[in-house]
Structure formats: structure tokens, C-alpha cells
Amino acid sequence: MTTLVHVTHEAVQQAGGIGAVLRGLITADSYRAHCPRTILLGPLADPEDDGPLGPDGEVLYDAHRGIGAADIDGALSLVEKAYGVQLIYGRRLLRQDGREARAEVLLVDVRRPPHGLNDFKHDLFNHLGLDSRRYEHIWEYEQYLRLAEPGFAAVQALVGTAPFMILAHEFMGLGVAFKALLSPEASCKTLFYAHEVATVRPLIEEGPGRDIAFYNALRTARAEGRFIDELYGSQDDYFKHALVRQAWRLDAVLAVGDWVVEELRFLGPEFAARNIDLVYNGVPAVAVPAHAREAARAKLQAAGAGLLGWSPDLVFTHVTRLVKSKGLWRDLLVLEHLDAQLWRERRSALLVVLSTEAGCRTPGEVQRMADYGWPLVHREGGADLSGGELEFDLQVRAFNSRSRAVKALFVNQFGWDRDSCGDFLTVDAEFGDLRRGSDVEFGQSIYEPFGIAQIEPLSFGTISVVSDICGCVGFVGRVADRESLTGFIEGGYTRLGEGDAGASIGAVECARVEAAVSRAVADRLAAQLPADANAREKLLAEGYAVARAMSWERVAEDMLIPVLRRLEK
């Protein structure tokens, strides 16, 4: 029975994948049985916010507002005085797939440096070799070191003499974990959960050979016992690398995907010698009746007809952030090959890409853009296209000018309803339609530690098309034969031919590989696309069975809890 403290920037508001992980794990029955007490620790985002713990939050301690529960008031007040910080403590409700769980939340105001911060940084240098002077001008680094000592002390105040564990989610939680390491008197174990390897992402995104070059270079280097600095030079200028590079010191290291394990071991000999536990992301396993799936699909087809004037036979989707790592251009490469095959079969398809880098457009802005044909037509500037959105929109325009059977629709917006997207959607349209009604979800990323978004529609009978570096590939392979699954297609982008060397791959070689692999993906997709409602119902049954085997319950019970038990011993 463990008290587990998750240290994360998403203690209250979900900003990315870590929030989904917290919801999935903490609401799992096996997690709640083993961890009767969960504390979410993070920096206070807005000290003036009247609802600092979110809409489902309950504040139990906030001296600034005169709120204090009798059983904790004195202990937390002492921490505030000792470090000169403001604390907020309470509870919040987490929900996932119909399950609910309450977690404690502890937030630290890090606007001002806590007392003793320089002494803590000095200890980090003496014991870990971490030179904070190189990075303390970077707020992302500084705020999580400011969190460390008062956050750790506040946790101790809450748990008393009972043992507990610190789970550091990514680099953001390492300051608190390092404080625990430097406090041998504390009855505490530490874990690092790598949701990615921050050192690797820019090397892939900025390298001309992308994932194709990097992962083949990694394979060769690992076989030869070489490490990342030997191939790419020192990475010590990057503050995230400096923090993560020391995470091997913790009591346990967890990784969200098979490639993340290899990336960690590529960082240096200390990681290479460590046991690293795989704790995948879970997949939502939701039972959806075939008629509900068909209804959602019909709504997507109606949306296409409302814009294009014709109803597509097939609807493809890609719901993602608009960042380079998501490899959106690969969707269009596959569809260029698929277009000719569908044309011969007299079938049509619409790809809906829901992605933005500029934030949510208001209903008023949506209406003004709709006056010139948005989202079928885009304009640069104003409420419409940002710089990165323009770059992708130009690719979409070029694709649509050449294609016959397949068209792409770029919706640079959050949400899928009339307020978010306009009157081309049905009155009852909702975001869930994109998940439940899609025939294919694309996600051929060049860097994807796991890939929840591209695999979660599997439960609804959607075909997931991913690249071979996606972490979800390993999880699927554990529960099913990937090659025999109709609803899962893996593009082998990093599997080079005999004699090819990853380190020598540049932009030209990368484009050649992508062209060849995208054609192979298109061929397999053409063969596996459902021809009718009966075929879609078979995909629904297959996908739900696979998703159940990859559920958050399975992740918690089979992967996380065994690590906690090992540390408890």
C-alpha cells in the first residue's frame, strides 16, 4: 500500500499527454487498490485564480484566502514560513472512461525564489555535478528547482512519518526527486517516468534525415557501445538533457515506449547499465455499439457533403498538434498513392486534419472566416492561418490540386462542433464523432514516444496507421499479432535495406525512403479498408478486443504496480 506523489506541471490542468496518463492510471481499479493515497505536486500556475484546483477542485488550505483545515493547517504553515512561499492544498476529481478517483493536489507558488535555493543548487552541483548557473536564466529550469525543496517539505508535512514515493514525470519532476535523494533521512523512494527523451526530439526534428537517420544511427551506436555525445557532440547546453542525464540515480526508471528505453540507454553508460521498466500508456477501451459507430460515421460524411457538395465513401482523420514531429506530410504521401487505387474502385475519401498552432478561434471569428469559405478555403493572417499552419495548408492545396478520389480538409481549430467549426457541421456534432466515426486515423510521426491519439480510435473500429518508431507499436505487439490485425498498419520508415547506413542519410535519401514506404502503406491500407458495414463491424470487434488488452487497467496492474511492489521491498 503506497502513497504515491506525482510531480508534474499538469497537476491541475491538462496541457499534454501527461495529463492523460494521470487520469488513466489514477482511475484504474488496481492503482486505487494499491495506492490509497495519491498527491499531485506542481507549481501554482496563477496565484490570483479563484479556482486554482480547477472546476472539480476543493481547496482545503490556502492561507492567502484564509482557508485552513484544522488537521493540516499548522504543518503547511510551518513550511510556508520556512521557505517563504505560498502553498495551496486540496483535492480534485479525475475522470476516465466512466471511472472516477479523487487525488490530493499540492501547489507551490514559485514566482519568488524560496529561502535556501542557492544552497540547494550548490548541493546539486556537489553531489550530482549539475551546474545550475548554466540554466537558471531559463524559466522552465528555474521554476522546477524552486518547486523542489518547499514541495518536498510540504509532502513530508502531509504524510508525516509514513513512507512514500516520488514519481517524477519528465524533467519537470526531477528537482523534487533530486531533493529526495539528498535527504537520506526521508522514508522515500524515487522514480523517473520518461514520457520522451528530450535530448532526442530536436536531433530528429532538426536533422535532415529525421527519424530515418537517427534511429539507424542509434542502432549502430548501441551495437558498438557508443553514446549520443560521440555521434552528435555534447548536449550539455540543453537544460532538459542536463536534468534527465542524472535521472539514472533514482530508485527506478520507467519508459513509455520501447524506443524511449533505447534512447535513454543511448544517453550514457549509467543508463545503459540500468534496469528500465516499460510502463506504456493505456488505450481507452470503450464499448460502442455498431449502430452508434455508424451514426457517428454518417455525421462525418454529412460534414464532408456540407462543404464539398458530395458525400465521401470513406472518412480519414488525423487529430494532433501542429508540430513537425507529427509527420503530417506523410499522410499526404500515402494518400497520393491511395488516390489512384480508390479512383479505379470508384470510391471517394475525405481526410480531416484537425490541428492548430494558434489556439482556439472564437465563434465570432469562425463566422467571419466562414464568410470566405473556411475551412475549405484559408487566408493568411487575421484569425486564420498562422505561419506553421500556412506551411501545411500549402501542402494540402497542392495535394488537392492533383488528387481525384481523395480530398484533404485542414481544420485549424480546437473542437468539432458548430461553435468551433461553423454550420457545415450537424447541430449535434461533437468531438467524439471524429474518434467514433473515422475509418482511418493517421499518425506517422517522426518522433512519438507512445502515441495515444493515433491508437485510441482502435477501440471504435478505426484503422490506426502509424510509423514504426511510435511507442504504441510495442504494446500492440505484446497483445496481438500486428501483421494479422486489420485495424493496425505500421509504416516501416526506419527499416533500411542491407548496407544502408543511418548516419549518411540526408534529406534526399530520407525523401526516397518516405516515398517507398508510403507506397507500401497505401497498398496495405487499400487492401484493409472496410468495404461495407459488415466489414466495419468486424473491425469494431477486433479493435475493442485489442484495446481492452491495452487498457489503463492492464498498464497499472501489469506494469506500474510490480515496480512499486519491488521498491516497497
Secondary structure, DSSP 8 states (H G I E B T S, - for coil): --EEEEE-TTSSS--SHHHHHHHHHHTSHHHHHH-SEEEEEEE-S-TT-S-TT-TTEEEEEEGGGTEE-TTTHHHHHHHHHHHT--EEEEEEEEEETTEEEEEEEEEE--SS--TTHHHHHHHHHHHH---GGGTTTSHHHHHHHHHHHHHHHHHHHHHTTS-EEEEEETGGGHHHHHHHHT-TTS-EEEEEEESS-TTHHHHHHHSTTHHHHHHHHHHHHHHHT--HHHHH---TTSHHHHHHTTGGGSSEEEESSHHHHHHHHHH-HHHHTS-EEE-----------HHHHHHHHHHHHHHHHHHHSS--SEEEEEE---SGGG-HHHHHHHHHHHHHHHHHHT--EEEEEE--SS----HHHHHHHHTTTTTTS--BSTTSB-HHHHHHHHHHHHHHHH-SSEEEEEE-SS--SHHHH-TTS-TT--THHHHHS-SEEEE--SS-SS-HHHHGGGGGT-EEEEETT-THHHHHHHHS-GGG-TTEEEE-TT---TT--GGG--HHHHHHHHHHHHHHHHHHHHHHS--SHHHHHHHHHHHHHHHHHTSHHHHIIIIIHHHHHHHH-
